[in-house]
């Protein structure tokens, strides 16, 4: 091999050695890649956890909004359902309203069942607001409500009710109780307030319903006593 050929071979080998990576460079590249992958996986985990928390909160908010909407529609559809008292044989209207309990008959059914539906709503300490639904036949539905299994619809909430009453002077006042069997009519409106009661519900807000009842009086039954 002549001198020119030897020089060309040396230059070629030199170029190959310059374009390669040393062991230290390869180890550094692998370490940086591992670190970047670790940071990326941590970020993805944090984002996923945050997404799950927000998704759970959003799902709970949607469930609450749906429950409030159903209750609002059911109160607007309240019906002066009457039944015969087996002891006195008199006609009475079913509507039991207290400051923390309400049961009424409505033309609205969440299952879209035929006929009228009896709604019962109350709250239990450290649990939330419960709802019971039974069909409204021609009798007193109290026993069917006692046998029904209530459903927790608003966890970590308590509920309070008020009822709009109009006296003979056409003065309208809110009262904490309304017994349909005594008044033989429904209130003009029902005010419902849902209030979160523990630390779990700190992110929740107070919810309200003001439902006007159009069918407040029965066609043939009129109050015999004014309270």
C-alpha positions in Angstrom: 0.0 0.0 0.0 1.4 3.3 -1.0 1.5 6.5 1.2 -1.6 8.1 -0.4 -3.7 4.9 0.2 -2.6 4.6 3.8 -3.5 8.3 4.5 -7.0 7.8 3.0 -7.5 4.7 5.2 -6.5 6.6 8.3 -8.9 9.5 7.5 -11.8 7.1 6.9 -11.2 5.3 10.3 -11.0 8.7 11.9 -14.4 9.8 10.5 -16.0 6.6 11.8 -14.6 7.1 15.2 -15.8 10.7 15.3 -19.5 9.8 14.4 -19.8 7.1 17.1 -20.9 7.4 20.8 -18.8 6.7 23.8 -20.1 4.5 26.7 -20.4 7.5 28.9 -22.5 9.4 26.3 -24.8 6.4 25.9 -25.3 6.0 29.7 -26.0 9.8 30.0 -28.6 9.6 27.2 -30.3 6.6 28.9 -30.3 8.3 32.3 -31.9 11.5 30.8 -34.5 9.4 28.9 -35.4 7.6 32.1 -35.7 10.8 34.0 -37.9 12.4 31.3 -40.1 9.3 31.2 -40.4 9.4 35.0 -41.4 13.0 35.0 -43.9 12.3 32.1 -45.5 9.4 33.9 -45.8 11.4 37.1 -47.5 14.2 35.3 -49.9 11.8 33.5 -50.7 10.2 36.9 -51.4 13.6 38.5 -53.6 14.7 35.5 -55.5 11.4 35.6 -56.1 11.7 39.3 -57.3 15.2 39.0 -59.5 14.2 36.1 -61.1 11.4 38.1 -61.8 13.7 41.0 -63.4 16.3 38.7 -65.3 13.6 36.9 -66.7 12.2 40.2 -67.7 15.7 41.3 -69.3 16.4 37.9 -71.2 13.1 38.0 -72.4 13.9 41.5 -73.5 17.5 40.4 -75.4 16.1 37.5 -77.1 13.5 39.7 -78.1 16.3 42.1 -79.3 18.5 39.3 -81.4 15.7 37.9 -82.9 14.9 41.4 -83.8 18.6 41.9 -85.4 18.8 38.5 -87.5 15.7 39.1 -88.7 17.0 42.5 -89.5 20.4 41.1 -91.6 18.9 38.3 -93.3 16.5 40.8 -94.3 19.5 43.1 -95.6 21.5 40.2 -97.7 18.4 39.3 -99.1 18.0 42.8 -102.6 16.8 42.7 -105.4 17.0 45.4 -105.8 13.3 45.5 -108.7 12.3 47.8 -109.6 9.1 49.6 -112.3 7.9 52.0 -111.5 7.8 55.7 -112.7 4.3 56.7 -113.6 5.4 60.2 -115.5 8.6 59.4 -116.4 7.7 55.8 -115.5 11.3 54.9 -113.4 12.3 51.9 -109.9 13.6 52.7 -107.1 15.0 50.7 -103.7 13.3 50.9 -100.9 15.8 51.6 -98.7 15.5 54.7 -96.3 18.5 55.0 -94.0 19.2 58.0 -90.9 21.3 58.3 -88.6 18.2 57.7 -91.0 15.8 55.9 -93.2 15.9 52.9 -95.5 13.4 51.2 -97.8 14.3 48.3 -99.5 12.8 45.3 -98.3 14.0 41.9 -99.2 13.4 38.3 -95.5 13.2 37.5 -93.7 9.9 37.7 -89.9 9.5 37.1 -90.6 6.0 35.7 -93.4 7.4 33.6 -95.8 5.0 35.2 -99.5 5.3 34.4 -101.7 7.0 37.0 -100.7 9.1 40.0 -97.6 8.6 42.1 -97.1 9.2 45.8 -93.8 11.0 46.6 -92.3 10.9 50.1 -89.2 13.0 51.0 -87.3 13.3 54.3 -83.7 13.4 55.6 -81.7 11.3 58.0 -78.9 12.6 60.2 -75.4 12.0 58.8 -76.8 10.4 55.7 -78.9 12.7 53.5 -82.2 13.2 51.8 -84.3 10.1 51.0 -87.1 9.6 48.5 -89.8 6.9 48.4 -92.3 6.4 45.5 -95.4 4.2 45.4 -98.5 4.2 43.2 -101.5 6.2 44.3 -104.6 4.1 44.3 -108.0 5.2 45.7 -107.0 4.6 49.3 -104.7 6.1 51.9 -101.1 5.3 50.7 -99.5 5.5 54.1 -99.1 1.8 54.6 -97.5 1.4 51.1 -95.0 4.1 51.9 -94.0 2.4 55.1 -93.4 -0.8 53.2 -91.4 0.9 50.4 -87.6 1.0 50.3 -86.5 4.7 50.3 -83.6 5.8 48.0 -80.8 8.1 49.0 -81.0 10.8 46.4 -79.0 13.7 47.9 -76.2 12.5 50.2 -74.8 14.9 52.8 -77.9 17.2 52.5 -80.7 18.1 54.9 -84.0 19.4 53.7 -86.6 21.9 55.1 -90.0 22.7 53.8 -92.4 25.7 53.9 -96.0 26.0 52.6 -97.7 29.0 51.2 -101.1 29.7 52.8 -103.8 32.3 52.0 -106.3 33.3 54.6 -109.8 34.8 54.1 -108.3 38.3 53.9 -106.2 37.0 51.0 -103.0 37.5 53.1 -100.4 35.0 52.1 -98.0 33.6 54.6 -95.5 30.8 54.7 -96.1 28.1 57.3 -94.1 25.1 58.6 -96.9 22.6 58.4 -99.7 21.6 56.0 -102.0 18.7 56.7 -104.3 18.0 53.8 -106.8 15.9 55.8 -107.5 19.0 57.9 -107.3 21.8 55.3 -108.9 19.8 52.5 -106.7 21.6 50.0 -103.1 21.9 48.9 -100.8 24.9 49.6 -100.5 27.5 46.9 -96.8 26.8 46.7 -94.0 24.8 48.4 -90.6 26.1 49.2 -87.8 23.5 49.6 -84.3 24.2 50.8 -81.5 21.6 50.7 -78.5 22.5 52.9 -75.2 20.6 53.0 -74.5 19.6 56.6 -70.9 18.2 56.9 -67.3 18.7 55.8 -67.8 16.2 52.9 -70.2 18.6 51.3 -68.1 21.7 51.6 -67.8 22.0 47.8 -71.6 21.8 47.5 -74.0 24.7 47.5 -77.4 25.3 49.1 -80.2 24.3 46.7 -83.7 25.7 46.6 -87.0 25.0 45.0 -90.1 27.2 44.9 -92.9 25.3 43.2 -96.3 26.8 42.6 -99.1 24.3 42.9 -101.8 25.0 40.3 -104.3 22.3 41.3 -104.5 23.4 44.9 -108.2 22.6 45.6 -110.3 19.6 44.9 -113.3 20.1 42.7 -115.9 19.0 45.2 -114.1 19.1 48.6 -113.8 22.5 50.2 -112.2 23.4 53.6 -114.7 23.4 56.4 -112.3 25.1 58.9 -109.9 27.9 58.5 -106.5 27.6 60.3 
